[in-house]
Amino acid sequence: MSTLLEQLKAVTTVVADTGDLESIAQFTPVDATTNPSLLLNASQQAASQELLASAIRYAKAKCTDTAGQVQLACDKFAVEVGTAISKLVPGRVSTEVDARLSFDSQATIDKARQCLALYRENGIGPERVLIKIASTWEGIQAARVLEQEGIQCNLTLLFHQAQAIACAEAGVFLISPFVGRILDWYKAATGMDYTAETDPGVLSVRDIYHYYKLHGYNTIVMGASFRNTGEVLALAGCDRLTISPALLKELEQQQGELKIHLKDDGKRQQPPTPLSEAAFRWALNEDAMATEKLAEGIRKFAADQRKLEQLVQHQLTQ
């Protein structure tokens, strides 16, 4: 009998949630996603040391001021890692915009364009890249503009259906609803344990998936941020799932018959009235989990971005 990972790949596009080049080569996913935290981890790995050094050399050659060198080196490093990943996967690499721009639409647009320009310098076209943006109102509106330019986006840090609806209405290519972080919040808030079938993160992704299919949205649903294989398996059939190397390894070692939980039944309804900015903000305000986890996620990504910048600045002065 084939492994659960092999069976999952037959019904869901499996994406590697890592910047670890060795893990990507091992599990042969279709796509790969990165974020500031994963890039910070990658900067400590031997396989990425030369990529970071190359990014710093590039920044020194392009900029004269230290602040500009640090920022450009970090951007270039993200693209160098993404370029290396693109040689290992047949699909796309998600590269994240600086989380500190999450409430500035124009700055997000500008950073996305710069990122694509750096990829083009490496011979990687926009069809191989997804620009990853936090699912704030400002981030979603930036994605609307970028999608109209042919720059496809992955909207991340998504915890509420209002975020998912706004993304679909903006024509976003892909969303990454976070499963494990939703579970984390509910476990801390209630003190309860959850099964895969009662897991609030799993149920959130299932609701979004069915909403999209019912209303005919083309936006891809990619479950993310998993805490265990039970969550992954409970979303078998989802458009895509981005999974850490540790959980990919567990699935590779597990046997059994995979149960498919998500299917498009073909039923369709007209989409409701588009979500206004006020309705979007009120919906998040009314959901403590979504409000807290979105803010926390942005802060954590920003903190890891600053750590990477400190590392780059240290190496610049050596």
C-alpha positions as CSV (number, residue, x, y, z in Angstrom):
1,M,0.0,0.0,0.0
2,S,1.2,3.5,-0.8
3,T,2.1,5.9,2.0
4,L,-0.3,8.6,3.2
5,L,1.9,11.2,1.7
6,E,1.7,9.5,-1.7
7,Q,-2.0,9.2,-1.5
8,L,-2.3,12.9,-0.3
9,K,-0.3,14.0,-3.3
10,A,-2.8,12.3,-5.6
11,V,-5.7,14.4,-4.4
12,T,-4.0,17.6,-3.1
13,T,-1.1,19.7,-4.4
14,V,1.5,19.3,-1.7
15,V,3.7,22.3,-0.9
16,A,6.8,22.4,1.3
17,D,6.7,25.0,4.0
18,T,10.4,25.6,4.4
19,G,13.5,27.4,3.2
20,D,15.6,24.2,3.8
21,L,16.9,23.2,0.4
22,E,17.8,19.7,1.5
23,S,14.3,19.0,2.8
24,I,12.7,20.3,-0.5
25,A,15.0,18.1,-2.5
26,Q,14.0,15.1,-0.3
27,F,10.2,15.5,-0.5
28,T,9.8,16.7,-4.1
29,P,6.8,19.0,-3.5
30,V,5.2,20.9,-6.4
31,D,5.6,24.3,-4.8
32,A,7.4,25.8,-1.8
33,T,6.7,28.7,0.6
34,T,9.0,30.8,2.6
35,N,8.5,33.6,5.2
36,P,10.8,35.8,7.3
37,S,11.1,33.2,10.1
38,L,12.0,30.4,7.6
39,L,14.5,32.7,5.9
40,L,16.1,33.5,9.3
41,N,16.5,29.8,9.9
42,A,17.9,29.3,6.4
43,S,20.5,31.9,7.0
44,Q,22.0,29.7,9.7
45,Q,22.2,26.6,7.5
46,A,25.4,25.6,5.7
47,A,23.5,25.2,2.4
48,S,22.4,28.9,2.4
49,Q,25.6,30.5,3.8
50,E,26.9,31.3,0.3
51,L,23.6,32.6,-0.8
52,L,23.6,35.1,2.1
53,A,27.2,36.1,1.3
54,S,26.3,36.6,-2.3
55,A,23.4,38.8,-1.4
56,I,25.6,40.9,0.8
57,R,28.2,41.3,-2.0
58,Y,25.3,42.3,-4.4
59,A,24.0,44.9,-1.9
60,K,27.5,46.4,-1.4
61,A,27.9,46.8,-5.2
62,K,24.5,48.5,-5.6
63,C,24.2,50.7,-2.5
64,T,26.6,53.1,-0.7
65,D,24.7,53.7,2.5
66,T,24.6,51.0,5.2
67,A,20.8,51.1,5.7
68,G,20.2,50.6,2.0
69,Q,22.7,47.8,1.9
70,V,21.0,45.9,4.7
71,Q,17.6,46.2,3.2
72,L,18.7,45.2,-0.3
73,A,20.8,42.3,1.0
74,C,17.8,40.9,2.9
75,D,15.6,41.2,-0.2
76,K,18.3,39.7,-2.4
77,F,18.8,36.8,0.1
78,A,15.1,36.0,0.0
79,V,15.2,36.0,-3.8
80,E,18.5,33.9,-3.8
81,V,16.8,31.3,-1.6
82,G,13.7,31.4,-3.8
83,T,15.8,31.0,-6.9
84,A,17.6,28.0,-5.4
85,I,14.2,26.5,-4.5
86,S,12.8,27.1,-8.0
87,K,15.5,24.7,-9.3
88,L,14.1,22.0,-7.0
89,V,10.3,22.4,-7.6
90,P,8.4,22.4,-10.8
91,G,5.9,25.0,-9.6
92,R,6.1,28.3,-7.7
93,V,8.0,29.8,-4.8
94,S,6.2,32.1,-2.4
95,T,8.4,35.0,-1.3
96,E,7.0,37.3,1.5
97,V,6.9,41.1,1.5
98,D,8.3,42.7,4.7
99,A,5.6,42.3,7.4
100,R,6.3,45.9,8.5
101,L,4.6,47.0,5.3
102,S,1.3,45.2,6.2
103,F,-0.7,48.4,6.6
104,D,0.8,50.3,3.6
105,S,-0.7,49.3,0.3
106,Q,1.6,51.3,-1.9
107,A,4.8,50.3,-0.1
108,T,3.7,46.7,-0.4
109,I,3.1,47.1,-4.2
110,D,6.5,48.8,-4.6
111,K,8.3,46.0,-2.6
112,A,6.5,43.3,-4.7
113,R,7.7,44.9,-7.9
114,Q,11.2,45.1,-6.6
115,C,11.1,41.5,-5.6
116,L,10.0,40.4,-9.1
117,A,12.8,42.6,-10.6
118,L,15.4,40.8,-8.5
119,Y,14.0,37.5,-9.6
120,R,14.1,38.5,-13.3
121,E,17.8,39.4,-12.8
122,N,18.2,35.7,-11.8
123,G,16.4,34.5,-14.9
124,I,13.2,33.6,-12.9
125,G,9.9,34.9,-14.4
126,P,6.8,36.0,-12.5
127,E,5.1,32.8,-13.5
128,R,7.4,31.0,-11.1
129,V,6.8,33.3,-8.1
130,L,4.0,34.2,-5.7
131,I,4.3,37.4,-3.7
132,K,3.3,36.6,-0.2
133,I,1.4,39.4,1.7
134,A,-0.4,39.6,5.1
135,S,-4.2,39.5,4.8
136,T,-4.8,43.0,6.2
137,W,-7.3,45.2,4.4
138,E,-4.3,47.2,3.0
139,G,-2.5,44.0,2.0
140,I,-5.5,42.7,0.2
141,Q,-5.9,46.0,-1.7
142,A,-2.3,45.9,-2.7
143,A,-2.8,42.3,-4.0
144,R,-5.8,43.6,-6.0
145,V,-3.5,46.0,-7.9
146,L,-0.7,43.5,-8.3
147,E,-3.0,40.8,-9.7
148,Q,-4.3,43.3,-12.3
149,E,-0.6,43.7,-13.3
150,G,-0.2,40.0,-13.7
151,I,1.8,39.6,-10.4
152,Q,0.1,36.7,-8.6
153,C,-0.1,36.7,-4.8
154,N,-0.3,34.4,-1.8
155,L,-2.3,36.1,1.0
156,T,-1.1,34.8,4.3
157,L,-1.8,35.2,8.1
158,L,-5.5,34.4,7.3
159,F,-7.7,33.5,10.3
160,H,-11.2,34.6,9.4
161,Q,-13.7,34.1,6.6
162,A,-14.0,37.8,6.1
163,Q,-10.3,37.9,5.1
164,A,-10.9,35.0,2.7
165,I,-14.0,36.7,1.1
166,A,-12.1,40.0,0.6
167,C,-9.2,38.1,-1.0
168,A,-11.5,36.3,-3.4
169,E,-13.3,39.5,-4.3
170,A,-9.9,41.1,-5.0
171,G,-9.0,38.3,-7.5
172,V,-6.2,37.0,-5.4
173,F,-4.5,33.9,-6.8
174,L,-4.1,31.9,-3.5
175,I,-4.8,32.2,0.2
176,S,-3.0,30.5,3.1
177,P,-5.5,30.1,6.0
178,F,-3.6,29.1,9.1
179,V,-4.8,26.0,10.8
180,G,-2.4,25.4,13.7
181,R,-2.3,28.9,15.0
182,I,-6.1,29.0,15.3
183,L,-5.9,25.7,17.3
184,D,-3.3,27.2,19.5
185,W,-5.6,30.2,20.4
186,Y,-8.6,28.0,21.1
187,K,-6.6,25.5,23.3
188,A,-5.2,28.4,25.3
189,A,-8.6,30.2,25.6
190,T,-10.7,27.1,26.5
191,G,-8.2,24.7,28.0
192,M,-9.9,22.0,25.9
193,D,-8.3,19.3,23.6
194,Y,-9.6,19.0,20.1
195,T,-9.8,16.1,17.7
196,A,-9.1,16.5,14.0
197,E,-12.8,16.7,13.4
198,T,-13.5,19.4,16.0
199,D,-10.2,21.3,15.4
200,P,-11.4,25.0,14.9
201,G,-8.5,25.6,12.4
202,V,-9.5,22.6,10.3
203,L,-13.2,23.7,10.4
204,S,-12.2,27.2,9.3
205,V,-10.4,26.0,6.2
206,R,-13.3,23.6,5.3
207,D,-15.8,26.5,5.6
208,I,-13.6,28.7,3.3
209,Y,-13.1,25.9,0.8
210,H,-16.9,25.2,0.5
211,Y,-17.7,29.0,0.4
212,Y,-15.3,29.4,-2.5
213,K,-16.6,26.5,-4.5
214,L,-20.2,27.4,-3.9
215,H,-19.7,30.9,-5.2
216,G,-17.4,30.0,-8.0
217,Y,-14.3,31.8,-6.9
218,N,-11.1,30.7,-8.6
219,T,-8.9,31.7,-5.6
220,I,-6.9,28.6,-4.5
221,V,-7.2,27.5,-0.8
222,M,-3.9,26.3,0.6
223,G,-4.1,25.2,4.2
224,A,-1.0,26.2,6.3
225,S,0.5,26.2,9.7
226,F,-0.1,22.6,10.8
227,R,0.6,21.3,14.3
228,N,0.1,17.6,13.5
229,T,-0.6,15.1,10.7
230,G,-4.2,14.8,11.9
231,E,-4.9,18.3,10.8
232,V,-3.3,17.7,7.4
233,L,-5.2,14.5,6.8
234,A,-8.5,16.2,7.9
235,L,-8.0,18.5,4.9
236,A,-7.3,15.9,2.3
237,G,-8.8,17.1,-1.0
238,C,-8.1,20.8,-0.3
239,D,-6.7,22.6,-3.3
240,R,-3.2,22.8,-1.7
241,L,-1.6,22.2,1.6
242,T,1.8,23.6,2.7
243,I,3.4,21.3,5.1
244,S,6.6,21.4,7.2
245,P,9.4,18.9,6.5
246,A,8.8,17.2,9.9
247,L,5.2,16.5,9.1
248,L,6.0,15.5,5.6
249,K,8.4,12.9,7.0
250,E,5.7,11.6,9.3
251,L,3.2,11.2,6.5
252,E,5.9,9.5,4.4
253,Q,6.3,6.9,7.1
254,Q,2.5,6.3,7.7
255,Q,0.5,3.6,5.9
256,G,-3.3,3.3,5.7
257,E,-6.2,4.4,3.5
258,L,-6.5,8.1,3.0
259,K,-10.0,9.6,3.5
260,I,-10.8,12.5,1.3
261,H,-12.7,15.2,3.3
262,L,-13.0,18.1,0.7
263,K,-14.6,17.8,-2.7
264,D,-16.2,20.2,-5.0
265,D,-19.9,19.1,-5.3
266,G,-20.5,21.3,-8.3
267,K,-23.3,23.3,-6.7
268,R,-23.1,27.1,-7.4
269,Q,-24.7,30.3,-6.1
270,Q,-24.3,33.9,-7.1
271,P,-21.7,35.6,-4.8
272,P,-23.2,38.0,-2.2
273,T,-22.7,41.7,-2.1
274,P,-19.0,42.6,-2.0
275,L,-17.5,43.1,1.4
276,S,-16.9,46.7,2.3
277,E,-13.8,47.9,4.3
278,A,-16.0,48.7,7.2
279,A,-17.7,45.3,7.2
280,F,-14.3,43.6,6.9
281,R,-12.8,45.5,9.9
282,W,-15.9,45.0,12.0
283,A,-15.9,41.2,11.3
284,L,-12.2,41.0,12.5
285,N,-12.9,43.2,15.5
286,E,-15.7,40.9,16.6
287,D,-13.4,37.8,16.5
288,A,-10.8,38.0,19.2
289,M,-8.9,35.0,17.8
290,A,-8.5,36.5,14.3
291,T,-7.6,39.9,15.6
292,E,-5.0,38.6,18.1
293,K,-3.4,36.0,15.8
294,L,-3.2,38.4,12.8
295,A,-1.5,41.1,14.9
296,E,0.8,38.5,16.6
297,G,1.8,37.0,13.3
298,I,2.8,40.3,11.8
299,R,4.8,41.2,14.9
300,K,6.6,37.8,14.9
301,F,7.5,38.0,11.2
302,A,8.6,41.6,11.7
303,A,10.8,40.6,14.6
304,D,12.5,37.8,12.6
305,Q,13.0,40.3,9.7
306,R,14.8,42.6,12.1
307,K,17.0,39.7,13.4
308,L,17.9,38.9,9.8
309,E,18.8,42.5,9.2
310,Q,21.0,42.5,12.4
311,L,22.8,39.4,11.1
312,V,23.4,41.1,7.7
313,Q,24.5,44.3,9.3
314,H,27.0,42.4,11.4
315,Q,28.5,40.7,8.3
316,L,28.6,43.9,6.4
317,T,30.9,45.4,9.0
318,Q,33.3,42.4,9.1
